[in-house]
Amino acid sequence: MSGQTGIAFIGTGFVADYYMTTLANHPQLRLTGVWDIDAARLQQFCGYWKVRAYTSETELLSDPAVAIIVNLTPPESHHAVNKAALLAGKHVYCEKPLAMTVDEARELVELAHERGLVLAGAPANALSDAQAHCAEILSTGVIGTPRLAYAEMEDGPVFLDKWQEWRSRSGAKWPAVHEFEIGCTLEHAGYATSWLVLLFGPVAHVAAFSALTFPDKGPGTGHLALGPDFSVGCLTFRSGLVARLTSGLAAPRDRSLTIVGDKGTLVVRDLWDNRSPIHVELPGARKPLLHRAIERLEWQFQRKFAFRLTAGKPVAYPRPAEKNALPAYPSQIDFVRGIAAQADAIRQNTKPFFSGETALHLTDIVLALNAGKRDHTPGGYDAG
């Protein structure tokens, strides 16, 4: 296909299979090849997906067919790999976060600006059909002015599951121990903050708390310095909205977003679902039949049942779903959509939303949540 943008992956671990699963959704992109420091893993990945393996990072970075480097390495490597790619004259799309410190992330943003390159960051779930549907509903004013939001990024007690047996499509082990060391906030908070910033603009203030509540995550983890497995933050937006974001690895799985306006409430059931059901509840409106029946039975039996229905009525999507490939539940995200948006912006000489200062702003917020900073003013943000 003519006019394709060449991309290359650095890192072929567990998450790389999610990118390969959704790459076919974006024919304007062409994968030129991949590289990984782990030769055995590289061979396994390339054998499964039938893609080219570069012999070294240097060969990949010097390939003129590559326009965008997709950085899928562990978070501790993000700064070094991003910097090397920018110095090689490549645009960069990086898995979250951009770097492990705000200063390193700012250095990357400035380097990209100096060299006329686009540095963009994951996650891509904020570019989902669900987010666009949510924005359209809010724009109608049906719930009035949004005042308050509750975002949940609870992954459930995965450390009590059989995580040692989990494998990606091409056979990569789920990097459980490393994820436990990094902590749930750096891994998951971005899925909510990206939505919130896209919907409501920049964050003016963060008040957060984080803790390690379960220090033993199973075999081989009891002696390690693990990251926080719980965090909660209150975000005050410049627009006036206030949000509470909770991330955790113990409470029951919940990836919902509730937005409360002065006329009603909107609930996005699952931020990891590209076409998540979205419900709207208006005070005084007649409840759905199932809700009324359940409430009647609870009053009759004088007890709360062991399940919970999403409040309000579902709002139908205005357009049918496209037949795109998505990973299996629960990660029903088009992971490559962010790269496609970046490639389109580069061709059109525009700026993708989640690039530059905005990516820095999101990184700053998530790092503050992870560190439990009680009084923090995030920097960055320029979505112009």
C-alpha positions as CSV (number, residue, x, y, z in Angstrom):
1,M,0.0,0.0,0.0
2,S,1.5,3.3,-1.1
3,G,1.8,6.1,1.4
4,Q,2.2,3.8,4.4
5,T,4.2,5.0,7.4
6,G,7.0,2.6,8.5
7,I,7.0,1.7,12.2
8,A,9.3,-0.6,14.2
9,F,8.9,-2.1,17.7
10,I,11.7,-2.1,20.3
11,G,10.5,-4.6,22.8
12,T,8.6,-7.9,22.1
13,G,7.3,-8.7,25.5
14,F,3.8,-9.4,26.7
15,V,2.3,-6.1,25.6
16,A,3.7,-6.4,22.1
17,D,1.2,-9.1,21.2
18,Y,-1.6,-6.6,21.9
19,Y,-0.1,-4.2,19.4
20,M,0.3,-7.0,16.8
21,T,-3.3,-8.0,17.3
22,T,-4.6,-4.6,16.4
23,L,-2.0,-3.6,13.8
24,A,-4.3,-4.9,11.0
25,N,-6.9,-2.2,11.9
26,H,-4.6,0.4,10.5
27,P,-3.4,-0.4,7.0
28,Q,-1.7,3.1,6.7
29,L,1.0,1.6,9.0
30,R,3.7,-0.9,7.9
31,L,5.7,-2.8,10.4
32,T,9.3,-2.9,9.1
33,G,10.6,-5.2,11.9
34,V,11.2,-5.6,15.6
35,W,14.1,-5.9,18.0
36,D,14.5,-7.1,21.6
37,I,17.5,-7.4,23.9
38,D,16.3,-11.0,24.7
39,A,17.3,-13.0,21.7
40,A,15.2,-16.0,22.6
41,R,12.1,-13.9,23.1
42,L,12.8,-12.0,19.8
43,Q,13.0,-15.3,17.9
44,Q,9.8,-16.6,19.5
45,F,7.9,-13.4,18.6
46,C,9.1,-13.2,15.1
47,G,8.4,-16.9,14.5
48,Y,4.8,-16.5,15.6
49,W,4.0,-13.3,13.8
50,K,6.3,-13.9,10.8
51,V,7.9,-10.5,11.1
52,R,11.5,-9.3,10.5
53,A,14.0,-9.3,13.4
54,Y,16.6,-6.6,13.3
55,T,20.1,-7.7,14.3
56,S,20.5,-4.8,16.7
57,E,19.0,-1.7,18.0
58,T,21.5,0.3,16.0
59,E,20.3,-1.4,12.7
60,L,16.7,-0.6,13.6
61,L,17.4,3.0,14.4
62,S,19.4,3.5,11.2
63,D,16.8,2.0,8.9
64,P,15.5,4.8,6.7
65,A,12.2,2.9,6.2
66,V,11.3,3.5,9.8
67,A,9.5,6.8,10.6
68,I,8.1,5.9,14.1
69,I,9.8,3.9,16.8
70,V,7.3,2.2,19.1
71,N,8.9,1.8,22.5
72,L,7.5,-1.3,24.2
73,T,10.4,-1.9,26.6
74,P,10.0,-2.0,30.5
75,P,9.4,1.5,32.0
76,E,12.9,1.8,33.4
77,S,14.2,1.7,29.8
78,H,11.8,4.2,28.4
79,H,13.9,7.3,28.8
80,A,17.1,5.8,27.3
81,V,15.3,4.1,24.3
82,N,13.2,7.2,23.6
83,K,16.3,9.5,23.7
84,A,18.3,7.2,21.4
85,A,15.4,7.1,18.9
86,L,15.0,10.9,18.9
87,L,18.7,11.4,18.5
88,A,18.5,9.0,15.5
89,G,15.9,11.3,13.9
90,K,12.9,9.1,14.5
91,H,9.4,10.0,15.8
92,V,8.6,8.0,18.9
93,Y,5.5,6.4,20.4
94,C,6.1,5.2,23.9
95,E,4.2,2.9,26.2
96,K,3.4,4.6,29.5
97,P,5.1,6.4,31.2
98,L,7.4,8.5,29.0
99,A,10.1,8.2,31.7
100,M,10.5,7.4,35.4
101,T,11.0,11.0,36.4
102,V,9.4,14.3,35.3
103,D,12.8,15.8,34.5
104,E,13.7,12.9,32.2
105,A,10.2,13.2,30.5
106,R,10.7,16.9,30.1
107,E,14.1,16.4,28.6
108,L,12.5,14.1,25.9
109,V,9.8,16.5,25.1
110,E,12.3,19.3,24.7
111,L,14.6,17.1,22.5
112,A,11.7,16.2,20.3
113,H,10.7,19.9,19.9
114,E,14.3,20.9,19.1
115,R,14.6,18.2,16.4
116,G,11.1,18.8,14.9
117,L,9.9,15.3,15.9
118,V,6.7,14.0,17.4
119,L,7.0,12.2,20.8
120,A,3.6,10.7,21.7
121,G,2.6,8.4,24.5
122,A,0.2,5.6,25.3
123,P,-2.4,4.5,26.3
124,A,-4.7,4.6,23.3
125,N,-7.9,3.7,25.1
126,A,-8.8,7.4,25.3
127,L,-9.0,7.4,21.5
128,S,-11.7,4.7,21.7
129,D,-15.2,4.6,20.3
130,A,-16.4,4.8,23.9
131,Q,-14.5,8.0,24.6
132,A,-15.9,9.7,21.5
133,H,-19.4,8.5,22.4
134,C,-19.0,9.8,25.9
135,A,-17.8,13.2,24.7
136,E,-20.8,13.4,22.3
137,I,-23.2,12.7,25.1
138,L,-21.6,15.3,27.4
139,S,-21.8,17.9,24.6
140,T,-25.6,17.6,24.4
141,G,-25.8,18.9,28.0
142,V,-28.0,16.0,29.1
143,I,-26.3,15.8,32.5
144,G,-25.6,19.5,32.7
145,T,-22.2,20.8,33.7
146,P,-19.9,18.0,34.8
147,R,-18.8,18.7,38.4
148,L,-17.5,15.5,39.8
149,A,-15.9,12.3,38.5
150,Y,-15.1,8.9,40.0
151,A,-12.5,6.8,38.1
152,E,-11.7,3.2,39.1
153,M,-8.7,1.3,38.0
154,E,-9.0,-1.8,40.2
155,D,-7.5,-4.9,38.6
156,G,-8.7,-7.4,41.2
157,P,-6.4,-9.6,43.4
158,V,-4.3,-10.8,40.4
159,F,-1.5,-11.9,42.8
160,L,-3.8,-14.6,44.2
161,D,-4.5,-15.9,40.7
162,K,-2.3,-18.3,38.6
163,W,-0.2,-15.5,37.1
164,Q,2.8,-17.8,36.8
165,E,0.9,-19.6,34.0
166,W,-0.3,-16.5,32.0
167,R,1.1,-16.3,28.5
168,S,0.6,-13.9,25.6
169,R,-0.5,-15.1,22.1
170,S,3.1,-15.7,21.0
171,G,4.0,-17.3,24.3
172,A,5.5,-14.5,26.4
173,K,5.1,-14.8,30.2
174,W,3.1,-12.1,31.9
175,P,5.9,-10.0,33.6
176,A,4.1,-10.3,37.0
177,V,7.1,-9.7,39.3
178,H,8.2,-6.7,37.3
179,E,4.6,-5.3,37.3
180,F,4.4,-5.8,41.1
181,E,7.8,-3.9,41.4
182,I,6.6,-1.0,39.3
183,G,3.2,-0.8,41.0
184,C,-0.4,-0.7,39.8
185,T,-0.5,3.1,39.5
186,L,2.2,3.4,36.8
187,E,0.7,0.5,35.0
188,H,-2.9,1.5,35.1
189,A,-3.7,5.1,36.2
190,G,-2.9,6.4,32.7
191,Y,-6.0,4.6,31.3
192,A,-8.2,6.9,33.4
193,T,-6.1,10.1,33.4
194,S,-5.9,10.1,29.6
195,W,-9.7,10.0,29.4
196,L,-10.1,12.7,32.0
197,V,-7.6,15.1,30.5
198,L,-9.1,14.6,27.0
199,L,-12.6,15.3,28.3
200,F,-11.9,18.0,30.9
201,G,-8.6,19.6,30.1
202,P,-5.5,20.0,32.3
203,V,-5.1,19.2,36.0
204,A,-4.3,22.1,38.3
205,H,-3.7,20.2,41.5
206,V,-3.1,16.6,42.7
207,A,-3.6,15.4,46.3
208,A,-2.6,11.7,46.5
209,F,-1.9,8.8,48.8
210,S,-0.3,5.5,47.9
211,A,0.8,2.4,49.8
212,L,2.0,-1.2,49.5
213,T,-0.8,-3.2,51.3
214,F,0.1,-6.7,50.3
215,P,3.9,-7.1,50.4
216,D,3.8,-10.8,49.5
217,K,2.5,-11.3,46.0
218,G,3.3,-15.0,45.7
219,P,6.3,-17.2,44.9
220,G,9.5,-15.2,44.3
221,T,8.1,-11.8,45.5
222,G,8.3,-11.8,49.3
223,H,11.8,-10.4,49.4
224,L,11.5,-7.8,46.7
225,A,10.9,-4.1,47.0
226,L,7.5,-3.9,45.5
227,G,5.7,-0.8,44.3
228,P,2.4,0.5,45.6
229,D,-0.5,-1.8,45.1
230,F,-3.0,0.9,46.1
231,S,-3.3,4.6,45.4
232,V,-6.0,7.2,45.5
233,G,-5.8,10.8,44.2
234,C,-8.0,13.8,44.1
235,L,-7.5,15.8,40.9
236,T,-8.7,19.4,40.6
237,F,-9.0,20.5,36.9
238,R,-8.5,24.0,35.7
239,S,-12.0,23.7,34.2
240,G,-13.4,23.3,37.8
241,L,-14.2,19.6,37.7
242,V,-13.0,17.5,40.6
243,A,-12.1,13.8,40.2
244,R,-11.1,10.9,42.4
245,L,-9.0,8.2,40.9
246,T,-8.3,4.9,42.6
247,S,-5.9,2.3,41.4
248,G,-5.4,-1.1,43.0
249,L,-4.4,-4.7,42.8
250,A,-6.7,-6.1,45.5
251,A,-10.3,-4.8,45.3
252,P,-12.7,-6.5,42.9
253,R,-12.1,-5.6,39.2
254,D,-13.7,-2.3,38.3
255,R,-12.6,0.0,35.5
256,S,-15.6,2.3,35.4
257,L,-15.9,6.1,35.1
258,T,-18.8,8.0,36.7
259,I,-19.3,11.6,35.8
260,V,-21.8,13.6,37.9
261,G,-23.3,16.7,36.4
262,D,-25.8,19.2,37.9
263,K,-28.6,17.6,35.9
264,G,-27.7,13.9,35.9
265,T,-25.0,11.2,36.0
266,L,-23.1,9.3,33.2
267,V,-21.4,6.0,33.8
268,V,-18.8,4.4,31.4
269,R,-18.9,0.8,32.4
270,D,-15.3,-0.2,31.3
271,L,-12.5,2.1,30.2
272,W,-10.7,-0.9,28.7
273,D,-13.6,-1.7,26.3
274,N,-13.4,0.1,23.0
275,R,-17.2,0.2,22.8
276,S,-18.1,0.1,26.5
277,P,-21.8,0.5,27.4
278,I,-22.5,4.0,28.6
279,H,-25.4,4.8,30.9
280,V,-27.2,8.1,31.7
281,E,-29.3,8.5,34.8
282,L,-31.5,11.6,35.3
283,P,-33.2,12.4,38.6
284,G,-36.9,11.6,38.5
285,A,-36.7,9.6,35.3
286,R,-38.4,6.3,35.2
287,K,-35.9,3.5,35.8
288,P,-35.5,0.5,33.5
289,L,-37.8,-2.4,34.1
290,L,-35.0,-4.7,35.3
291,H,-33.9,-2.1,37.8
292,R,-37.4,-1.6,39.1
293,A,-37.9,-5.4,39.4
294,I,-34.7,-5.9,41.4
295,E,-35.5,-3.0,43.7
296,R,-39.0,-4.5,44.3
297,L,-37.5,-7.9,45.1
298,E,-34.9,-6.4,47.5
299,W,-37.6,-4.6,49.4
300,Q,-39.7,-7.8,49.5
301,F,-36.8,-10.0,50.8
302,Q,-35.4,-7.1,52.9
303,R,-31.8,-7.6,51.8
304,K,-29.4,-6.3,49.1
305,F,-28.6,-8.9,46.4
306,A,-25.1,-9.9,45.6
307,F,-24.9,-8.1,42.3
308,R,-25.1,-4.5,41.2
309,L,-26.7,-3.1,38.1
310,T,-25.2,0.0,36.3
311,A,-27.4,3.0,37.1
312,G,-29.4,4.6,34.4
313,K,-30.3,3.7,30.9
314,P,-27.7,2.7,28.2
315,V,-27.2,5.2,25.4
316,A,-27.0,3.6,22.0
317,Y,-24.0,4.3,19.8
318,P,-24.9,6.4,16.8
319,R,-22.9,4.2,14.4
320,P,-22.5,0.5,14.1
321,A,-19.2,-1.0,15.3
322,E,-16.4,-1.5,12.7
323,K,-15.2,-5.0,12.3
324,N,-11.8,-4.4,13.9
325,A,-9.5,-6.9,15.6
326,L,-9.2,-6.4,19.4
327,P,-7.5,-8.4,22.1
328,A,-9.6,-10.7,24.2
329,Y,-11.3,-9.5,27.3
330,P,-10.3,-7.6,29.4
331,S,-7.9,-5.6,27.3
332,Q,-10.4,-4.7,24.5
333,I,-8.3,-1.7,23.4
334,D,-7.1,-0.8,20.0
335,F,-3.5,-0.4,21.1
336,V,-2.2,0.8,17.7
337,R,-4.8,3.5,17.3
338,G,-2.5,6.0,19.1
339,I,0.3,5.2,16.6
340,A,-2.1,5.6,13.7
341,A,-3.3,9.0,15.1
342,Q,0.4,10.0,15.4
343,A,1.2,9.0,11.8
344,D,-1.8,10.9,10.5
345,A,-0.8,14.0,12.4
346,I,2.8,13.8,11.0
347,R,1.5,13.5,7.5
348,Q,-0.9,16.5,8.0
349,N,1.7,18.5,9.9
350,T,-0.6,18.8,12.9
351,K,-0.1,17.8,16.5
352,P,-1.7,14.6,18.0
353,F,-3.4,15.3,21.3
354,F,-1.3,12.9,23.4
355,S,2.1,14.2,22.3
356,G,4.6,16.7,23.7
357,E,3.4,18.8,26.6
358,T,0.2,16.8,27.0
359,A,2.2,13.5,27.3
360,L,4.5,15.2,29.8
361,H,1.4,16.4,31.8
362,L,0.0,12.9,32.0
363,T,3.3,11.5,33.0
364,D,3.6,14.1,35.8
365,I,0.1,13.3,37.1
366,V,0.7,9.5,37.2
367,L,4.1,9.8,38.8
368,A,2.6,12.1,41.5
369,L,-0.2,9.6,42.1
370,N,2.3,6.7,42.4
371,A,4.5,8.7,44.8
372,G,1.5,9.7,46.9
373,K,2.2,13.4,46.7
374,R,-0.2,15.3,48.9
375,D,0.2,18.7,47.3
376,H,1.4,18.7,43.7
377,T,1.0,21.1,40.8
378,P,1.5,19.2,37.5
379,G,3.5,20.8,34.7
380,G,3.3,20.4,31.0
381,Y,0.1,20.4,28.9
382,D,-0.2,22.2,25.6
383,A,-2.8,20.5,23.4
384,G,-2.9,23.3,20.9
